[in-house]
């Protein structure tokens, strides 16, 4: 009996050594990406980045902070992302469980009837019967000698990490969408105020022209043309109010609440930062959730390729049907020592001809790995393009501020001058109307410029991977 235990111990030790030494040793390493020219015309060395700033510090408006906090708590897309994490976690648990044997408690009763008595040999129609009772523990197990199960588990772990990256991607997108929508709402408020002021000025112009017509200094055509501009401006105001309501409702959906009003401040209180720190391109690899997702997809494909490679090697199994327990023909002395039985079924299987299934599966896995690598490289390249475009556009937008201010001042002055010249009879009504239209467009353009700059600051924050903290 001792020899059996000794042999069993030796065999187990050999299997464990084989298991640790014969596994596929191709370890995963992150793909090497040249990011030196990822930001066009820029070679930054300062690692300071706005992506490292927590969103509560980056967005200083208290009303906006409250909206973002509400969105993070109630947004449905974010809740769905959490369920994906739970699914990935369950898949990871199942993959890890493959290391251990399947064990089950098995009980069986067999009742057989026959026409021949085995003791006497005499025939009797269904007159004889036999009963057999068994109860024991059944187990089946595949020993992971070549690391196939280990690689599948690592692939599941990469998918689990990817679910967290997906959740981070949803969060950064949600924060950016709430912020850009909030700023758009403030801009619409500001545009409405500007339009109402211009409507007041247009009404004064109509009244002035009517008085001039009564004095014989103006014809009816000029008054009607001025009224037409007034009416079109009033129509645009109604369009803005519709857009405001729609934007409020859209924000409410992001926040996971019923449509309704949005508490907010005003556009003039929002600060535009003249210089935004963007760090170095390499930081995108560790900050941007979509880049992390792409790398984890490659990592998962890499592990599955190794698992497919390991499928070519022999598999060592403890087969289904292996069982230890009690078996007897009666229940009266079922648990007696003499009724103990053990049935061990071991197997060694080496694939020889599998209809090219293993070869085809390996080719598929290699192609999927190559596809994942290309997708990762493409994602990094697109991330660099996005950051480069935003940086240049933001800088160009800031340069418009001084010019736009001069334009607004010039159009305001032009309106004042043309009004006085009209009264003096030195210009016609068309010049007054043109000056008023130019003033409205310049002031609306000034609001749009600030909105553009605020939104660029948000999109750059998201493009660099900010908003996860």
C-alpha positions in Angstrom: 0.0 0.0 0.0 2.9 2.3 0.8 4.4 1.7 -2.6 1.1 2.9 -4.3 1.3 6.2 -2.3 5.0 6.6 -3.2 4.3 6.0 -6.9 1.4 8.4 -6.8 3.5 11.1 -5.1 6.3 10.6 -7.7 3.8 10.8 -10.6 2.2 14.0 -9.2 5.6 15.6 -8.7 6.6 14.8 -12.3 3.4 16.2 -13.6 3.7 19.4 -11.6 7.3 19.9 -12.9 6.2 19.2 -16.4 3.3 21.5 -16.0 5.5 24.4 -14.9 8.3 23.8 -17.5 6.4 22.8 -20.6 3.9 25.6 -20.9 4.1 28.0 -23.8 6.6 30.6 -22.6 5.8 33.4 -25.1 5.1 36.2 -22.6 3.0 39.2 -23.5 4.7 42.6 -23.9 3.0 45.8 -24.9 3.5 46.8 -28.6 6.1 49.3 -29.3 4.7 52.5 -30.8 6.8 55.5 -32.1 5.0 58.5 -30.7 7.7 61.1 -31.4 5.7 62.8 -34.2 2.3 62.1 -32.9 1.5 65.7 -32.2 2.0 67.6 -35.4 4.8 70.2 -35.5 5.3 69.7 -31.7 8.0 67.9 -29.7 6.8 68.5 -26.1 9.0 67.5 -23.2 6.9 68.8 -20.3 4.8 66.0 -18.9 2.3 68.4 -17.2 -1.1 67.7 -18.6 -4.6 68.8 -17.9 -5.6 65.1 -18.0 -4.1 64.7 -14.5 -6.5 67.3 -13.1 -9.6 65.9 -11.4 -12.8 67.0 -13.2 -14.0 68.7 -10.0 -11.0 71.0 -10.2 -11.0 71.4 -14.0 -14.6 72.5 -14.2 -15.0 75.3 -11.7 -18.6 76.3 -12.3 -20.6 74.9 -9.2 -23.7 74.4 -11.3 -21.7 72.3 -13.9 -20.1 70.3 -11.1 -23.5 69.4 -9.7 -24.7 68.3 -13.1 -21.7 66.1 -13.7 -22.0 64.6 -10.3 -25.7 63.8 -11.0 -24.8 62.3 -14.4 -22.1 60.0 -12.9 -24.7 58.7 -10.4 -27.7 58.3 -12.7 -26.6 58.1 -16.4 -27.9 54.9 -18.0 -25.0 54.3 -20.3 -22.7 54.4 -17.3 -24.9 51.9 -15.5 -24.8 49.6 -18.5 -21.0 49.9 -18.5 -21.0 48.6 -14.8 -23.1 45.6 -15.9 -20.5 44.8 -18.5 -17.8 44.8 -15.8 -19.9 42.3 -13.8 -20.2 40.1 -16.9 -16.5 40.2 -17.6 -15.8 39.5 -13.9 -18.1 36.4 -14.1 -16.3 35.2 -17.3 -12.9 35.7 -15.5 -14.2 33.6 -12.6 -15.3 30.8 -14.9 -11.9 30.9 -16.7 -10.0 30.5 -13.5 -12.3 27.7 -12.3 -11.1 25.6 -15.3 -7.8 25.0 -13.3 -9.8 22.9 -10.8 -11.5 19.5 -11.2 -15.3 19.3 -11.7 -16.5 17.4 -8.6 -20.1 16.1 -8.2 -22.0 14.0 -5.7 -23.5 11.1 -7.7 -26.1 8.6 -6.5 -27.6 5.8 -8.6 -30.1 3.0 -8.3 -30.2 0.2 -10.9 -33.2 -2.2 -11.1 -33.0 -4.9 -13.7 -35.4 -7.7 -14.6 -34.8 -10.8 -16.7 -36.4 -14.0 -17.9 -33.6 -16.3 -16.8 -32.7 -17.0 -13.2 -28.8 -16.6 -13.1 -28.7 -19.0 -10.1 -30.7 -21.9 -11.5 -30.7 -21.2 -15.3 -34.5 -21.7 -15.4 -36.6 -19.4 -17.6 -39.4 -17.4 -16.1 -40.9 -14.3 -17.9 -39.5 -11.3 -16.1 -39.4 -13.3 -13.0 -35.9 -12.4 -11.8 -34.6 -9.1 -10.8 -31.4 -7.5 -9.6 -30.8 -4.2 -7.8 -27.6 -2.2 -7.5 -27.1 0.9 -5.3 -24.2 3.3 -5.5 -23.2 6.7 -3.9 -19.9 8.5 -4.3 -17.9 11.4 -5.6 -17.3 11.8 -9.3 -14.6 14.0 -10.7 -13.2 15.1 -14.1 -10.2 17.3 -14.7 -7.8 18.4 -17.5 -4.3 19.0 -16.4 -3.0 22.3 -17.8 0.4 20.9 -18.9 0.9 23.3 -21.9 -0.7 26.3 -20.4 -3.8 26.3 -22.7 -6.2 27.0 -19.8 -3.8 29.5 -18.3 -3.7 31.5 -21.6 -7.5 31.4 -21.8 -7.7 32.8 -18.3 -5.2 35.5 -19.2 -7.4 36.4 -22.2 -10.4 36.6 -19.9 -8.4 38.9 -17.6 -7.6 41.2 -20.4 -11.3 41.3 -21.3 -12.0 42.1 -17.7 -9.6 45.0 -17.7 -11.1 46.1 -21.0 -14.5 46.3 -19.4 -13.1 48.8 -16.9 -11.5 50.8 -19.7 -14.9 50.8 -21.5 -16.5 52.1 -18.3 -13.8 54.9 -18.1 -14.4 55.7 -21.8 -18.1 56.1 -21.0 -17.3 58.3 -18.0 -15.0 60.6 -19.9 -17.4 60.9 -22.8 -20.3 61.6 -20.4 -18.4 64.4 -18.5 -17.4 66.0 -21.8 -20.9 65.8 -23.3 -22.4 67.3 -20.1 -19.9 70.1 -20.2 -20.2 70.9 -23.9 -24.0 70.8 -23.7 -23.9 73.1 -20.6 -21.7 75.6 -22.4 -24.0 75.4 -25.4 -26.9 76.2 -23.2 -25.2 79.2 -21.7 -24.3 80.4 -25.2 -27.9 80.1 -26.4 -28.9 82.2 -23.3 -26.4 84.8 -24.2 -27.4 84.8 -27.9 -31.0 85.3 -26.8 -30.1 88.3 -24.7 -28.1 89.8 -27.6 -31.0 89.2 -30.0 -33.5 90.8 -27.6 -31.3 93.9 -27.3 -31.0 94.1 -31.1 -34.8 93.7 -31.4 -35.2 96.7 -29.1 -32.8 98.7 -31.3 -34.7 97.6 -34.5 -38.0 98.7 -33.0 -36.5 102.1 -32.3 -35.3 102.3 -35.9 -38.8 101.5 -37.2 -40.3 104.2 -35.1 -37.7 106.7 -36.2 -38.3 105.9 -39.8 -42.1 106.2 -39.4 -41.6 109.7 -37.9 -39.3 110.6 -40.8 -41.9 109.4 -43.3 -44.5 111.6 -41.7 -42.1 114.5 -42.1 -41.6 113.6 -45.8 -38.0 112.5 -45.3 -38.6 108.7 -45.9 -40.6 106.6 -48.2 -42.7 103.5 -47.2 -40.3 101.1 -48.9 -37.6 101.9 -46.3 -40.0 101.3 -43.4 -41.2 98.0 -44.7 -37.6 96.9 -45.3 -36.7 97.8 -41.7 -39.8 95.9 -40.4 -38.7 92.9 -42.4 -35.4 92.8 -40.6 -37.2 93.2 -37.3 -39.5 90.3 -38.0 -36.8 88.0 -39.1 -34.8 88.8 -36.0 -37.9 88.1 -33.8 -38.3 84.7 -35.6 -34.7 83.8 -34.9 -35.3 84.5 -31.2 -38.1 82.0 -31.2 -35.8 79.4 -32.8 -33.2 80.0 -30.1 -35.9 79.4 -27.4 -36.7 76.1 -29.1 -33.1 75.2 -29.1 -32.7 76.1 -25.4 -35.6 73.8 -24.5 -34.3 70.9 -26.6 -30.8 71.3 -25.1 -32.3 71.3 -21.6 -34.2 68.1 -22.4 -31.0 66.5 -23.9 -29.1 67.3 -20.8 -31.8 65.8 -18.6 -31.5 62.5 -20.5 -27.7 62.5 -19.9 -28.5 63.0 -16.2 -31.0 60.2 -16.1 -33.9 62.4 -15.1 -37.2 63.5 -16.7 -37.1 66.5 -19.1 -37.2 69.8 -17.3 -35.3 73.0 -16.6 -31.5 73.1 -16.0 -30.0 75.2 -13.2 -27.2 77.2 -14.7 -25.1 80.4 -14.5 -24.2 82.7 -17.4 -21.6 82.6 -20.2 -19.8 85.7 -19.0 -18.7 83.9 -15.8 -16.9 81.1 -17.7 -13.2 81.5 -17.9 -11.2 80.7 -21.1 -7.7 79.4 -20.2 -5.2 80.9 -22.6 -2.8 78.0 -22.4 -3.6 74.3 -21.9 -0.9 71.9 -20.9 -1.1 68.7 -23.0 1.9 66.7 -21.8 3.8 64.3 -24.1 2.3 61.8 -26.7 3.4 58.7 -24.7 0.9 59.7 -22.0 -2.0 58.9 -24.3 -1.1 55.2 -24.1 -1.8 55.1 -20.4 -4.5 57.8 -20.1 -6.9 57.4 -23.0 -9.5 54.7 -22.3 -10.0 53.9 -26.0 -6.3 53.4 -26.5 -6.2 51.1 -23.4 -9.1 49.2 -24.8 -7.4 48.6 -28.1 -4.2 47.4 -26.4 -6.2 45.0 -24.2 -8.0 43.7 -27.2 -4.6 42.9 -28.7 -3.5 41.3 -25.4 -6.5 39.1 -25.3 -5.9 38.0 -28.9 -2.3 37.3 -28.1 -3.2 35.0 -25.3 -5.8 33.2 -27.4 -3.2 32.6 -30.1 -1.0 30.9 -27.6 -3.9 28.8 -26.3 -4.6 27.7 -29.9 -0.9 26.8 -30.2 -1.1 24.7 -27.0 -4.0 22.7 -28.5 -1.6 20.9 -30.7 0.1 19.2 -27.7 -1.2 16.2 -25.8 -3.9 16.6 -23.2 -3.8 14.7 -19.9 -7.3 14.2 -18.4 -9.0 12.6 -15.5 -11.9 11.4 -17.4 -15.6 11.7 -16.8 -16.7 8.6 -14.9 -13.9 8.6 -12.4 -15.6 8.0 -9.1 -15.0 6.8 -5.5 -17.8 5.8 -3.2 -20.0 2.9 -2.0 -21.8 0.3 -4.1 -24.0 -2.7 -3.0 -27.0 -4.7 -4.0 -28.8 -4.0 -0.7 -29.3 -0.9 1.5 -29.1 -2.7 4.8 -25.3 -2.7 5.0 -24.6 -0.2 2.3 -21.8 1.7 4.1 -19.8 -1.3 5.0 -16.0 -1.1 4.2 -16.2 -4.0 1.8 -18.6 -2.0 -0.3 -16.1 0.8 -1.0 -15.1 1.1 -4.7 -12.9 3.4 -6.8 -13.0 3.9 -10.5 -10.2 6.0 -11.9 -10.2 6.8 -15.7 -7.1 8.7 -16.9 -6.4 9.7 -20.5 -3.7 11.0 -22.7 -4.8 12.3 -26.1 -2.4 13.6 -28.8 -4.2 15.2 -31.8 -3.2 13.5 -35.0 -5.9 14.2 -37.6 -8.5 16.8 -36.7 -9.7 17.8 -40.2 -7.5 20.9 -40.1 -9.6 22.3 -37.3 -6.6 23.0 -35.0 -4.6 24.5 -37.9 -7.5 26.6 -39.1 -8.2 27.8 -35.5 -4.5 28.8 -35.1 -4.6 30.7 -38.4 -7.8 32.5 -37.3 -6.2 33.4 -34.0 -3.1 34.8 -35.6 -5.1 36.8 -38.0 -7.2 38.2 -35.2 -4.1 39.1 -33.3 -2.7 40.9 -36.3 -6.1 42.7 -36.7 -6.0 43.7 -33.0 -2.5 45.1 -33.4 -3.4 47.1 -36.5 -6.5 48.5 -34.7 -4.3 49.5 -31.7 -1.8 51.3 -33.9 -4.7 53.0 -35.8 -6.3 54.1 -32.5 -3.1 55.7 -31.3 -2.7 57.5 -34.6 -6.2 58.8 -34.5 -5.7 59.9 -30.9 -2.7 61.9 -32.0 -4.6 63.4 -34.8 -7.5 64.5 -32.5 -5.1 66.2 -30.0 -3.2 67.9 -32.8 -6.4 69.2 -34.4 -7.8 70.5 -31.1 -4.5 72.3 -30.1 -4.2 74.1 -33.5 -8.0 75.0 -33.6 -7.9 76.2 -30.0 -4.9 78.5 -30.7 -6.6 79.8 -33.8 -9.8 80.5 -32.0 -8.0 82.5 -29.3 -6.4 84.6 -32.0 -9.9 85.7 -33.2 -10.8 87.3 -29.9 -8.9 90.6 -30.4 -10.1 90.9 -34.0 -13.7 90.0 -33.0 -13.7 92.7 -30.4 -12.7 95.3 -32.9 -15.4 94.1 -35.3 -18.1 94.5 -32.6 -16.9 98.0 -31.8 -16.8 98.9 -35.4 -20.3 97.6 -36.1 -21.7 99.4 -33.0 -20.2 102.6 -34.2 -21.4 102.1 -37.7 -25.0 101.7 -36.5 -24.8 104.9 -34.5 -23.3 106.8 -37.4 -25.7 105.6 -40.0 -28.7 106.5 -37.8 -27.4 110.1 -37.5 -26.6 110.3 -41.2 -30.1 109.0 -42.1 -31.7 111.7 -40.0 -29.4 114.2 -41.9 -30.4 112.7 -45.2 -26.9 111.8 -46.1 -27.5 108.0 -46.3 -30.4 105.8 -47.3 -32.3 103.2 -45.2 -30.4 100.3 -46.8 -27.1 101.4 -45.2 -28.8 101.5 -41.8 -30.3 98.0 -42.2 -26.9 96.6 -43.4 -25.1 98.2 -40.4 -27.7 96.7 -38.0 -27.4 93.2 -39.6 -23.6 93.4 -39.3 -23.8 94.4 -35.6 -26.1 91.4 -34.8 -23.8 89.0 -36.6 -20.7 90.3 -35.0 -22.2 90.1 -31.5 -23.5 86.6 -32.1 -20.1 85.7 -33.6 -18.4 86.9 -30.4 -20.7 84.5 -28.3 -19.9 81.7 -30.7 -16.2 82.3 -30.4 -16.3 81.9 -26.6 -18.4 78.8 -26.9 -16.0 77.4 -29.4 -13.0 78.0 -27.0 -14.8 76.5 -24.0 -15.8 73.4 -26.0 -12.2 73.0 -27.3 -11.0 73.0 -23.7 -13.5 70.2 -22.9 -12.6 68.1 -25.9 -8.9 68.5 -25.3 -9.4 67.4 -21.7 -11.3 64.3 -23.0 -8.8 63.6 -25.8 -5.9 63.5 -23.4 -7.7 61.0 -21.1 -9.0 63.4 -18.5 -12.1 62.8 -16.4 -11.4 59.4 -15.0 -10.4 60.7 -11.6 
